[in-house]
Amino acid sequence: MELNNTEQQRWEQIDAYLRGELNAGEKSDFDNQLTKDTHLTEEVESIRTATTLVRSYGQREELKSIHQKMMAQQKHDQNSVFQGMGFYLRVAAIIVFLIVAWGGIGFATLTSNSLYVDEYTSYTPDALRGDEAPKRPKLELMIQNEYINANYARVASLYKESKDKTLKESFLAGNAYMALSQPTQAVTCFKRVMYLSARENNYDYYQDAEYYLAWSYLKNNQLDEATKLFEKIYKSEFHTHNPDVDMWFYWKLKLLQWKKA
């Protein structure tokens, strides 16, 4: 299901409204819209129903009933089970469909940690970016060699000794901390990479740092921060890691947020 810009913005506004993320003025404006727009009210209720089912997954039989109706519709219309539905009803239907299609165990056990374990792939160094190796600081090269050899504790130790904590040192240290299951330290490193990238006008590692920062947040149970970054990558067609954040992964994040709400 492809979203145009208007649909995406409307969906995000409804999502923010249901999650209580609008400020007082925004909420008042949205409540006023609801009193005047019956179609919007129906859209909100469709999403509210679906997200309520997510939070109270014990209503398994109700989910099954909705799913069966959707399958009956599919037999009636061979083109698409969702054809003919309004956009937001389709969104709600897709949420229910995903839960049932996934199965009870998968959804019931979905957590930030389980998603991390199932989906995370550690960083593998490629060829040097930017300056050639002879021009790089000696300690940076030592950190790189230790990372390539998977000596992550040594990487962390060398990074602590570094006075400059260069862009690349910080990036490799962040990934080493991830390998050592120390996401808080990883968050600090990846944020430093992004800061240094802007300060030095060197964006060789910026998008990589953004991607692994999102994973660090997820590993650190900072779900909202992780989701914001992953959503940005998901929507950014030209982001290096856009292919790594597919629709199924994106919906898992949204389901996690709704479970948490």
Backbone hydrogen bonds, N-H to C=O, Kabsch-Sander energy under -0.5 kcal/mol:
donor,donor_aa,acceptor,acceptor_aa,energy
8,Q,4,N,-2.7
9,Q,5,N,-2.5
10,R,6,T,-2.3
11,W,7,E,-2.9
12,E,8,Q,-2.4
13,Q,9,Q,-2.0
14,I,10,R,-2.4
15,D,11,W,-2.7
16,A,12,E,-2.6
17,Y,13,Q,-2.2
18,L,14,I,-2.6
19,R,15,D,-1.8
20,G,17,Y,-1.1
21,E,16,A,-3.0
22,L,16,A,-0.6
27,K,23,N,-3.0
28,S,24,A,-2.2
29,D,25,G,-2.3
30,F,26,E,-2.4
31,D,27,K,-2.8
32,N,28,S,-2.0
33,Q,29,D,-1.9
34,L,30,F,-2.1
35,T,31,D,-1.5
36,K,32,N,-0.9
36,K,33,Q,-0.7
37,D,33,Q,-2.0
38,T,36,K,-0.6
41,T,37,D,-1.9
42,E,38,T,-2.1
43,E,39,H,-2.1
44,V,40,L,-2.8
45,E,41,T,-2.4
46,S,42,E,-2.1
47,I,43,E,-2.1
48,R,44,V,-2.9
49,T,45,E,-2.5
50,A,46,S,-1.9
51,T,47,I,-2.7
52,T,48,R,-2.3
53,L,49,T,-2.0
54,V,50,A,-1.7
55,R,51,T,-2.1
56,S,52,T,-2.0
57,Y,54,V,-0.7
59,Q,56,S,-2.1
60,R,58,G,-2.4
63,L,59,Q,-1.7
64,K,60,R,-2.4
65,S,61,E,-2.3
66,I,62,E,-2.1
67,H,63,L,-2.6
68,Q,64,K,-2.7
69,K,65,S,-1.9
70,M,66,I,-2.0
71,M,67,H,-2.2
72,A,68,Q,-2.2
73,Q,69,K,-2.0
74,Q,70,M,-1.8
75,K,71,M,-1.7
76,H,72,A,-1.5
77,D,73,Q,-2.2
78,Q,76,H,-0.5
83,Q,80,S,-0.8
85,M,82,F,-1.8
90,R,86,G,-2.5
91,V,87,F,-2.0
92,A,88,Y,-2.3
93,A,89,L,-2.8
94,I,90,R,-2.8
95,I,91,V,-2.1
96,V,92,A,-2.0
97,F,93,A,-3.1
98,L,94,I,-3.0
99,I,95,I,-1.9
100,V,96,V,-2.4
101,A,97,F,-3.1
102,W,98,L,-2.3
103,G,99,I,-1.9
107,F,103,G,-1.9
108,A,104,G,-2.8
109,T,105,I,-1.9
110,L,107,F,-1.4
115,L,111,T,-2.4
116,Y,112,S,-2.1
117,V,113,N,-2.7
118,D,114,S,-2.3
119,E,115,L,-2.1
120,Y,116,Y,-2.5
135,K,132,E,-1.6
136,R,133,A,-2.1
141,L,137,P,-1.9
142,M,138,K,-2.1
143,I,139,L,-2.6
144,Q,140,E,-2.3
145,N,141,L,-2.5
146,E,142,M,-2.4
147,Y,143,I,-2.2
148,I,144,Q,-2.6
149,N,145,N,-1.7
150,A,147,Y,-2.0
151,N,146,E,-3.0
152,Y,150,A,-1.4
155,V,151,N,-1.9
156,A,152,Y,-2.3
157,S,153,A,-2.1
158,L,154,R,-2.8
159,Y,155,V,-2.4
160,K,156,A,-1.8
161,E,157,S,-1.2
162,S,158,L,-1.2
170,S,166,T,-2.8
171,F,167,L,-2.0
172,L,168,K,-2.6
173,A,169,E,-2.5
174,G,170,S,-2.3
175,N,171,F,-1.8
176,A,172,L,-2.2
177,Y,173,A,-2.8
178,M,174,G,-1.7
179,A,175,N,-2.0
180,L,176,A,-1.6
181,S,178,M,-1.6
182,Q,177,Y,-3.0
186,A,182,Q,-1.7
187,V,183,P,-2.7
188,T,184,T,-1.6
189,C,185,Q,-2.0
190,F,186,A,-2.7
191,K,187,V,-2.3
192,R,188,T,-1.7
193,V,189,C,-2.0
194,M,190,F,-1.9
195,Y,191,K,-2.2
196,L,192,R,-3.1
197,S,193,V,-2.4
198,A,194,M,-1.7
199,R,195,Y,-2.2
200,E,196,L,-3.0
201,N,197,S,-0.8
202,N,197,S,-1.8
207,Q,203,Y,-0.5
209,A,205,Y,-2.8
210,E,206,Y,-2.4
211,Y,207,Q,-2.1
212,Y,208,D,-2.6
213,L,209,A,-2.2
214,A,210,E,-1.7
215,W,211,Y,-1.6
216,S,212,Y,-2.1
217,Y,213,L,-2.6
218,L,214,A,-2.2
219,K,215,W,-2.8
220,N,216,S,-1.8
221,N,218,L,-1.7
222,Q,217,Y,-3.2
223,L,221,N,-1.0
226,A,222,Q,-2.4
227,T,223,L,-2.9
228,K,224,D,-2.1
229,L,225,E,-1.6
230,F,226,A,-2.8
231,E,227,T,-2.8
232,K,228,K,-1.8
233,I,229,L,-2.3
234,Y,230,F,-2.7
235,K,231,E,-2.0
236,S,232,K,-0.9
237,E,235,K,-1.1
239,H,236,S,-1.9
242,N,239,H,-1.9
244,D,241,H,-1.2
245,V,241,H,-0.6
245,V,242,N,-1.4
246,D,244,D,-0.6
250,Y,246,D,-2.4
251,W,247,M,-2.5
252,K,248,W,-1.8
253,L,249,F,-1.8
254,K,250,Y,-1.9
255,L,251,W,-2.7
256,L,252,K,-2.3
257,Q,253,L,-2.2
258,W,254,K,-2.3
259,K,255,L,-2.5
260,K,256,L,-2.1
261,A,257,Q,-1.6
